Amino acid sequence: MNIDILTLFPDMIRGVTEASILGRAARSGRIHFNVINIRDYTLNKHKKTDDTSYGGGAGMVMTPQPVFDALRAAEAGRKRVVYMSPKGRIADQALIEELAAEPELVFLCGHYEGIDERILDYWKPDEVSIGDYILTGGELPALVLIDAVARMIPGVLGNADSAMGESVYSGLLEYPHYTKPREFEGMDVPEILLSGNHEAIRLWQFEQSCRVTRERRPDLWQAYLEKALEQPPGKPERKILAELSGDRRFLQKKKRRD
């Protein structure tokens, strides 16, 4: 995958894309990052990329000329463009999977009070938000989205099961994890995890995921229960779901599928 990132602060981007899993993905050639400094394309002799807003209002607005030229340099007309905006669609797993299927992406990071509306009118990017709050620029949201997308690309993660096995990908939040030492400051690792009984451990992990989802994300929990009623899991899992949800339908015999 090729990812172009248009920004006024390229060092913010490189500090993340050159490190950890993203850096390893870049070095292996699975992702190519092209960081474009929008300021390099301004025709203003003082390298300005912003100006006051017509009609008044607080803050400055990014001017269209340098952004247009930077997008043209990235050949954005033939690629999917994503603009990080608090007015955009809230990022979710469905969108992440959509973006991960693209061979090329362009991320446009705004700053100040935003960008001239004519940029949006002309380039028609996907406007995406990572939440209902305001940040000082689009760099951090873009990096969040890029990290989520990168995890879906084959080979980026060391364990092929990691991408889809975690958190909301499965419909449940993740179960607790433990490592050495076995005892730390009077707190022990649960005995079941030391038993060597892989099936018992698997069911314990499933139950813990259910419990934490029910407590912390009731919305996800209800959605998971509805899906599990339509596509029932195995008998041991259904017993756990019946106990935690109080819904005895999970104890009914599974319908045979022809």
ZAMARGU-4260 file (C-alpha; in steps of 0.2 Angstrom, whole numbers, plus 5000, padded with zeros to 4 digits):
<rodrens>
0) 5000/5000/5000 | 5006/5018/4996 | 5001/5031/5008 | 5003/5050/5005 | 5002/5061/5020
5) 5000/5080/5017 | 5004/5090/5032 | 5012/5107/5038 | 5021/5097/5051 | 5030/5082/5043
10) 5041/5079/5058 | 5025/5074/5068 | 5021/5061/5055 | 5039/5054/5053 | 5041/5052/5071
15) 5027/5039/5071 | 5028/5031/5053 | 5047/5027/5056 | 5045/5019/5073 | 5038/5002/5079
20) 5026/4992/5068 | 5023/5006/5055 | 5042/5008/5054 | 5044/4989/5052 | 5030/4989/5039
25) 5039/5003/5029 | 5056/4995/5030 | 5049/4978/5024 | 5040/4987/5009 | 5022/4982/5014
30) 5018/5001/5016 | 5026/5015/5007 | 5024/5032/5016 | 5026/5048/5007 | 5026/5063/5018
35) 5022/5079/5009 | 5025/5096/5017 | 5011/5107/5011 | 5022/5123/5015 | 5034/5117/5001
40) 5020/5121/4988 | 5015/5139/4993 | 5018/5153/4982 | 5019/5165/4996 | 5037/5172/4998
45) 5035/5171/5017 | 5029/5152/5016 | 5012/5157/5023 | 4999/5144/5020 | 4984/5152/5030
50) 4974/5168/5030 | 4960/5176/5039 | 4942/5170/5036 | 4930/5180/5025 | 4915/5185/5035
55) 4925/5186/5051 | 4928/5173/5064 | 4942/5167/5076 | 4957/5159/5069 | 4965/5156/5052
60) 4960/5146/5037 | 4972/5136/5026 | 4972/5144/5009 | 4968/5133/4994 | 4983/5136/4982
65) 4996/5126/4992 | 4984/5112/4996 | 4979/5111/4978 | 4997/5110/4972 | 5002/5097/4985
70) 4987/5086/4981 | 4992/5087/4962 | 5009/5083/4967 | 5003/5067/4976 | 4992/5063/4960
75) 4977/5063/4972 | 4965/5064/4957 | 4967/5045/4955 | 4968/5040/4973 | 4956/5039/4988
80) 4958/5055/4998 | 4954/5056/5017 | 4952/5073/5025 | 4953/5072/5044 | 4938/5083/5050
85) 4927/5084/5066 | 4913/5086/5054 | 4916/5069/5046 | 4910/5051/5047 | 4916/5043/5064
90) 4929/5030/5060 | 4924/5012/5063 | 4930/4995/5059 | 4919/4995/5042 | 4928/5010/5036
95) 4945/5004/5042 | 4943/4988/5031 | 4937/4999/5016 | 4953/5009/5017 | 4964/4994/5020
100) 4957/4987/5003 | 4964/5002/4994 | 4981/5001/4985 | 4984/5020/4988 | 4978/5033/5000
105) 4980/5051/5003 | 4978/5059/5020 | 4975/5078/5021 | 4979/5085/5038 | 4971/5102/5041
110) 4976/5115/5054 | 4971/5131/5062 | 4952/5133/5059 | 4952/5121/5045 | 4954/5122/5026
115) 4946/5133/5012 | 4929/5125/5007 | 4934/5125/4989 | 4947/5111/4993 | 4933/5100/4998
120) 4922/5105/4984 | 4935/5101/4971 | 4944/5086/4978 | 4929/5078/4986 | 4938/5068/5000
125) 4931/5057/5012 | 4929/5067/5028 | 4933/5056/5043 | 4933/5060/5062 | 4940/5049/5076
130) 4928/5056/5089 | 4917/5070/5095 | 4931/5082/5101 | 4943/5095/5093 | 4962/5093/5091
135) 4974/5106/5085 | 4977/5098/5069 | 4974/5083/5058 | 4990/5075/5061 | 4986/5065/5076
140) 4969/5059/5069 | 4977/5054/5053 | 4990/5044/5062 | 4977/5035/5072 | 4968/5030/5056
145) 4984/5025/5047 | 4989/5014/5062 | 4972/5005/5062 | 4973/5003/5043 | 4990/4996/5043
150) 4986/4982/5055 | 4974/4975/5042 | 4987/4974/5029 | 4993/4956/5028 | 5011/4954/5035
155) 5011/4970/5045 | 5008/4961/5061 | 5019/4947/5066 | 5004/4936/5071 | 4992/4934/5057
160) 4978/4931/5071 | 4982/4947/5080 | 4973/4959/5068 | 4956/4951/5069 | 4957/4943/5086
165) 4957/4959/5097 | 4944/4970/5105 | 4930/4976/5094 | 4935/4966/5079 | 4927/4950/5087
170) 4912/4960/5094 | 4919/4959/5112 | 4932/4968/5121 | 4948/4959/5125 | 4950/4948/5140
175) 4964/4951/5153 | 4982/4947/5150 | 4996/4941/5162 | 5014/4938/5160 | 5029/4933/5172
180) 5031/4934/5186 | 5017/4922/5192 | 5015/4932/5208 | 5018/4951/5210 | 5015/4962/5225
185) 5003/4949/5232 | 4993/4947/5216 | 4993/4930/5207 | 4990/4925/5189 | 4973/4916/5188
190) 4976/4897/5191 | 4967/4892/5175 | 4980/4901/5164 | 4993/4889/5172 | 4983/4873/5170
195) 4989/4869/5153 | 4970/4865/5148 | 4969/4874/5132 | 4950/4872/5131 | 4947/4878/5148
200) 4958/4893/5145 | 4949/4897/5129 | 4932/4897/5138 | 4939/4907/5153 | 4945/4920/5140
205) 4929/4921/5131 | 4919/4923/5148 | 4931/4937/5153 | 4929/4946/5137 | 4910/4944/5139
210) 4911/4951/5157 | 4921/4966/5152 | 4911/4970/5137 | 4895/4969/5147 | 4902/4981/5160
215) 4911/4994/5150 | 4902/4994/5133 | 4884/4989/5135 | 4881/4994/5117 | 4893/4981/5110
220) 4887/4968/5122 | 4869/4970/5116 | 4875/4969/5098 | 4885/4954/5101 | 4871/4945/5110
225) 4859/4948/5095 | 4872/4942/5083 | 4875/4926/5094 | 4856/4922/5094 | 4856/4923/5075
230) 4873/4913/5073 | 4874/4903/5089 | 4892/4898/5095 | 4896/4881/5103 | 4887/4874/5117
235) 4900/4880/5131 | 4899/4897/5124 | 4880/4898/5124 | 4880/4892/5142 | 4891/4907/5147
240) 4881/4919/5137 | 4865/4913/5145 | 4872/4915/5162 | 4879/4932/5159 | 4864/4939/5149
245) 4850/4930/5158 | 4843/4925/5141 | 4838/4907/5142 | 4836/4906/5123 | 4855/4902/5122
250) 4851/4886/5131 | 4840/4880/5118 | 4846/4867/5106 | 4854/4874/5090 | 4844/4872/5075
255) 4851/4861/5062 | 4857/4869/5046 | 4855/4860/5030
</rodrens>
